[in-house]
Amino acid sequence: MGIEQIIRTLGLSIVPISEIRGAMINCVIVEKLGGFDLFWMYLVSVAGNFLPVPFIILLFRPLLKFFKRFRPFRGLCEWLEKRTHKKASKMSDLGMLALYFFVAVPLPTTGAWTGSMIAGLFDMRLRRALPAILLGIMTSGIIMILLCRIGASGLGFLSFLIK
């Protein structure tokens, strides 16, 4: 397992667009090519995706409030706050369980970053939000591994069409 692959996996898992979903796709592909052990890269992906979570929860609301004061950022901040509230309105009653499922389902605009923003907007305590988000990240990673393996085996079955 090379350091460059660890850095690539960490990078993919930290950024808000790909998060653990993109990192796990990368890991399964590299594992298929004989690159490294999937279990260890799963742990690296979970750690990388979880790394920014406490900071987002603690800083999202104050940063939003700060940047709203400046005209160039006001529209973006209001859009982000509105979007996050829209996502959060569906889960406000269920708390931790809803947050877990929101992060666990590997769909676009769900995941640790948006879940952390929702927790920050709702002023959820870290001791309640962090376990829900961590378990959601872990579940999402496992779902992505399974989906990638099923997809890869399905594509392997159809490989005779490519030749």
Disulfide bonds with the S-S distance in Angstrom:
none
